[in-house]
Amino acid sequence: MRETDHEIIQLFKQHVHPLSSKLTDMLNEHFSHQTERRGCGYTQATRVLADYINTARLPQDFSDLKLFDQFDSKTLKTLLEQSQFQISDWHNLDQNPAAQALPDSATSELKTEVQQHIVLQQQLRNISAHAQLEESRLLCDLISDIILPRSTAQTGLVALTALPEKPKVGSCPMAENFFLKIAHGRMLRQGEINIFVDEQQQPILLEKLNMGDNHSCISLKPVLMNGVCLPAGSLFSVDYDRDLITDKTPNQKFKGFVMPYSSINGFWFLRLTTLAVSPVNRARAFTTHYQQQVDNGLFSPGTTQLQQLQDIALMQIQG
């Protein structure tokens, strides 16, 4: 365990509400998370958040609040149960005019407690502005979006359809292996890459085939899933039948195809990759996970940039 709490844990204690003991152990890099399969606590924390991100934000469901340590949702339940308040969702309460102006029938105690929840959400909305570390900002934003989901209209981001259940694609610490090689143009002879593009023919995800786990892909731009903005460098698995996709075009340089993301059945967010964090901060953010990549001789894990994968993807589209 580290001597002082990870910055993310400190920020939530100071400004919002303490995080769950599970996330606290992970972010403080308890040795049980620094295993060959898990990589490090930070990576494992992004896998825990994935459980939330892959499920839709439901207005009457309070399970998102399990991210916090012993969060009391009694007031929120009261608010939703009583129709006179005309509030149907506890997410984004700080932007709900009905929560700001409760009717006279609400007790002063309830009004005070609702106001406390509103303040808490306002502070959560700005939490990443307090973070000094790049990796802290990434996770603070993910947690914030789970509680305060955003829309395509608000963000301008492509919204990916989430699969109903997790496909059999791994997220072990070596999952970056082939993406690092692809970034440097080193393809296995039998390897293929597929590029998923948006309506403007801009690459948003790159999928690899016949190199490690099939149907794992990495995001090249931020995308939205169930109201949560996922940064470039997020690892997904994907499910579709390529033979059934008619609006695909062959890649210009490597084997594989360019196809619209909208033709895909769905995606499943697995975790953040080490490429989600800039090279200069990678060793600090991913601790033993990053060291494992170095020890296993992965291709330039400390210098490879996401931009290199974006360039490879663009080459398949533009030649």
Residue pairs with C-beta under 8 A, 6 or more apart in sequence:
1 28
1 29
1 30
1 31
2 28
2 29
4 10
5 13
5 24
5 27
5 28
6 27
6 28
6 29
6 136
7 131
7 132
7 133
7 136
8 19
8 27
8 131
8 136
8 139
8 140
9 18
9 19
9 23
9 24
9 27
9 28
11 127
11 130
11 131
11 136
11 140
12 18
12 19
12 68
12 127
12 143
14 130
15 123
15 124
15 127
15 130
16 68
16 120
16 123
16 124
16 127
17 68
17 69
17 71
17 120
18 24
18 68
18 69
19 27
19 67
19 68
19 69
19 143
20 66
20 67
20 68
20 69
21 69
22 48
23 45
23 48
23 67
24 69
25 32
25 33
25 41
26 33
26 41
26 42
26 44
26 45
26 48
27 41
27 42
27 45
27 139
28 41
29 40
29 41
29 42
29 287
29 288
30 41
33 40
33 41
33 44
34 40
34 41
34 287
34 288
36 173
36 292
37 172
37 173
38 44
38 173
38 289
39 172
39 173
39 286
39 288
39 289
39 292
40 173
40 286
40 287
40 288
40 289
40 290
41 287
42 135
42 139
42 285
42 286
42 287
42 289
43 173
43 271
43 272
43 286
43 289
45 139
46 139
46 142
46 271
46 272
47 171
47 270
47 271
49 67
49 139
49 142
49 143
49 146
50 269
50 270
50 271
52 63
52 64
52 67
52 146
52 228
53 142
53 146
53 225
53 226
53 228
53 230
53 269
54 162
54 163
54 166
54 225
54 226
54 268
54 269
55 162
55 226
56 162
56 226
57 64
57 91
57 146
57 149
57 226
57 227
59 80
59 88
59 89
59 90
59 91
60 80
60 88
60 89
62 73
62 76
62 77
62 90
64 91
64 146
64 147
65 71
65 73
65 147
67 143
67 146
67 147
73 90
75 110
75 113
75 114
75 116
75 117
76 90
76 93
76 117
78 110
79 85
79 87
79 90
79 99
79 110
79 114
80 87
80 88
80 89
80 90
84 103
84 105
85 98
85 99
85 102
85 103
85 106
86 98
87 93
87 96
87 98
87 99
89 96
90 117
91 147
91 148
91 149
91 227
92 121
92 148
92 149
93 99
93 114
93 117
93 118
93 121
94 118
94 119
94 121
94 122
94 125
94 148
99 114
99 117
99 118
100 118
102 110
102 111
102 114
106 114
121 147
121 148
124 143
124 144
124 147
124 148
125 144
125 148
127 140
127 143
127 144
128 136
128 137
128 140
128 141
128 144
131 137
131 140
133 281
133 284
133 285
134 277
134 278
134 281
134 285
135 277
135 281
135 284
135 285
135 286
138 231
138 272
138 276
138 277
141 229
141 231
142 228
142 229
142 230
145 227
145 228
145 229
146 227
146 228
149 226
149 227
149 228
150 224
150 227
150 228
150 229
151 224
151 227
152 158
152 159
152 224
155 222
155 224
155 229
157 221
157 222
157 223
157 224
157 229
158 198
158 204
158 221
158 223
158 224
158 261
159 223
159 224
159 225
160 223
160 224
160 225
160 236
160 261
160 266
160 267
161 264
161 265
161 266
161 267
162 225
162 226
162 266
162 267
162 268
162 269
163 237
163 239
163 265
163 266
163 267
163 268
164 266
166 237
166 268
167 215
167 237
167 238
167 239
167 268
169 213
169 214
169 215
169 216
169 237
169 268
169 270
170 213
170 216
171 235
171 270
171 271
173 289
173 292
173 293
174 212
174 292
174 293
174 296
174 298
175 212
175 213
175 216
175 235
175 270
175 273
176 273
176 274
176 275
176 293
176 298
176 301
177 212
177 293
177 298
177 299
178 188
178 191
178 208
178 211
178 212
179 206
179 208
179 218
179 273
179 275
179 309
180 275
180 298
180 299
180 300
180 301
180 304
181 187
181 188
181 211
181 299
182 191
182 193
182 206
182 208
182 211
182 309
182 312
183 304
183 305
183 308
183 309
183 312
184 299
184 300
184 304
184 308
185 312
186 299
187 193
187 211
187 254
187 255
188 210
188 211
190 210
191 208
191 209
191 210
191 211
191 254
191 255
192 208
192 209
192 210
192 254
192 255
192 256
193 206
193 207
193 208
193 209
193 251
193 254
193 255
193 256
193 312
193 313
193 316
194 206
194 207
194 209
194 217
194 242
194 256
194 257
194 258
194 259
195 203
195 205
195 206
195 207
195 251
195 256
195 257
195 258
195 259
195 313
195 316
195 317
196 203
196 204
196 205
196 206
196 207
196 217
196 238
196 259
196 260
196 261
196 264
197 203
197 204
197 258
197 259
197 260
197 261
197 317
198 204
198 260
198 261
199 260
199 262
201 258
201 317
202 221
203 220
203 221
203 310
203 313
203 314
203 316
203 317
204 219
204 220
204 221
204 223
204 261
205 217
205 218
205 219
205 220
205 223
205 236
205 238
205 261
205 267
206 217
206 218
206 220
206 309
206 312
206 313
207 215
207 216
207 217
207 238
207 256
208 214
208 216
208 217
209 215
209 256
213 237
215 237
215 238
215 239
216 235
216 236
216 237
216 238
216 270
217 235
217 236
217 237
217 238
217 267
218 233
218 234
218 235
218 236
218 273
218 275
218 309
219 230
219 231
219 232
219 233
219 234
219 236
220 232
220 306
220 309
220 310
220 313
221 232
222 229
222 230
222 231
222 232
223 229
223 230
223 234
224 230
225 267
225 269
230 269
231 272
231 276
232 276
232 306
233 272
233 273
233 274
233 275
233 276
233 277
233 306
234 269
234 270
234 271
234 272
234 273
234 276
235 269
235 270
235 271
235 272
235 273
236 267
236 268
236 269
236 270
237 267
237 268
237 270
238 264
238 266
238 267
238 268
239 264
239 265
239 266
239 267
239 268
240 263
240 264
240 265
242 248
242 257
242 259
245 257
245 259
245 263
247 259
247 260
247 263
248 257
248 258
248 259
248 263
249 257
249 258
249 259
250 256
250 257
250 258
251 257
251 258
251 316
252 315
252 316
252 317
252 318
252 319
253 315
253 316
253 319
254 312
254 316
256 316
258 316
258 317
274 282
274 285
274 286
274 289
274 290
274 293
274 301
275 304
275 305
275 306
275 309
276 306
277 285
277 286
278 305
279 302
279 303
279 304
279 305
282 290
282 301
282 302
283 290
283 291
283 302
290 301
290 302
293 301
294 301
294 302
